Amino acid sequence: MARSSRGLSDKAQRHDPAYLRAKKENYAGRAVYKLQELDQKFRLFKRGRSVLDLGCWPGSWLQYVVERVGEETTIVGVDIKEVEVELPSFVQTFVGDVYKLKPEGFRKRFGEFDVVISDMAPNTTGEVVGDVFRSEELFLRALEIASGTLRTGGHFAAKVFQGERFPELIEAVKANFSEAKSFHTKNTRSGSRERYIVGRGLRASVAKARVSDEG
Ligand SMILES: C[S@@+](CC[C@H](N)C(=O)[O-])C[C@H]1O[C@@H](n2cnc3c(N)ncnc32)[C@H](O)[C@@H]1O
């Protein structure tokens, strides 16, 4: 069956309420409603907050972030695919692999971020163990980038496919943030292993440690 880039057949998409709603509301993807849920639950965004979005293609999270934080701040998106949706000119998007991104370089260029979000997912193969492992690795990389670029007190939210290491991942977030919680959005398709882990309040010790590491 022909599949779209977001993993649903064209026919299934035509009957998917979130897909149809996103289309009607001019968002680049249905994932926007997951970020909205995360924001409503964990109060991630406010006017003026600077945001780094990892795995930002096709761009619906960036569209939502623009609405929530306004223009007087920094919004940066990174993905291996080029974002084509129209975004205001102050939004900066980069084509790149997060495994090659240098957190300290980003921090020097854009300043510390208030919020780092990641909706990154590997290309799934259907082989669960491998798909989950690659998703966990992307999650850990997002956490590493967040710990290297957020200000003290900043927030982090990232997707992961739930597997055996899930409790360990929550512990890893707890080690870096004052509060760590997992969340299953209503807009996640039933039967999916997709979860989000949210860290609120980057610990001062994490921000301090990176400064001393860099001399
Ligand atoms: C579900 S999509 C993100 C949807 C996006 N949040 C939106 O609302 O439009 C996941 C994205 O993660 C990206 N991705 C996967 N591995 C990556 C990597 N190593 N570096 C950067 N982006 C990656 C994929 O290219 C894909 O576009």
PDBQT file of the ligand as one rigid body, heavy atoms in Angstrom, charges set to zero:
ROOT
HETATM    1  C1  LIG A 301       7.608  13.058  13.286  1.00  0.00    +0.000 C 
HETATM    2  S1  LIG A 301       8.707  14.020  12.360  1.00  0.00    +0.000 S 
HETATM    3  C2  LIG A 301       8.637  15.575  13.172  1.00  0.00    +0.000 C 
HETATM    4  C3  LIG A 301       7.351  16.343  12.952  1.00  0.00    +0.000 C 
HETATM    5  C4  LIG A 301       7.434  17.774  13.415  1.00  0.00    +0.000 C 
HETATM    6  N1  LIG A 301       7.447  17.845  14.872  1.00  0.00    +0.000 N 
HETATM    7  C5  LIG A 301       6.271  18.589  12.918  1.00  0.00    +0.000 C 
HETATM    8  O1  LIG A 301       5.392  18.864  13.699  1.00  0.00    +0.000 OA
HETATM    9  O2  LIG A 301       6.237  18.972  11.759  1.00  0.00    +0.000 OA
HETATM   10  C6  LIG A 301      10.269  13.379  12.884  1.00  0.00    +0.000 C 
HETATM   11  C7  LIG A 301      11.458  14.031  12.211  1.00  0.00    +0.000 C 
HETATM   12  O3  LIG A 301      12.664  13.599  12.851  1.00  0.00    +0.000 OA
HETATM   13  C8  LIG A 301      13.698  13.771  11.904  1.00  0.00    +0.000 C 
HETATM   14  N2  LIG A 301      14.939  13.100  12.290  1.00  0.00    +0.000 N 
HETATM   15  C9  LIG A 301      15.142  11.766  12.458  1.00  0.00    +0.000 A 
HETATM   16  N3  LIG A 301      16.446  11.520  12.738  1.00  0.00    +0.000 NA
HETATM   17  C10 LIG A 301      17.072  12.730  12.768  1.00  0.00    +0.000 A 
HETATM   18  C11 LIG A 301      18.426  13.125  12.990  1.00  0.00    +0.000 A 
HETATM   19  N4  LIG A 301      19.389  12.219  13.252  1.00  0.00    +0.000 N 
HETATM   20  N5  LIG A 301      18.735  14.445  12.932  1.00  0.00    +0.000 NA
HETATM   21  C12 LIG A 301      17.770  15.366  12.666  1.00  0.00    +0.000 A 
HETATM   22  N6  LIG A 301      16.466  15.044  12.428  1.00  0.00    +0.000 NA
HETATM   23  C13 LIG A 301      16.115  13.742  12.482  1.00  0.00    +0.000 A 
HETATM   24  C14 LIG A 301      13.060  13.169  10.632  1.00  0.00    +0.000 C 
HETATM   25  O4  LIG A 301      13.742  13.613   9.476  1.00  0.00    +0.000 OA
HETATM   26  C15 LIG A 301      11.621  13.657  10.738  1.00  0.00    +0.000 C 
HETATM   27  O5  LIG A 301      11.386  14.765   9.918  1.00  0.00    +0.000 OA
ENDROOT
TORSDOF 0
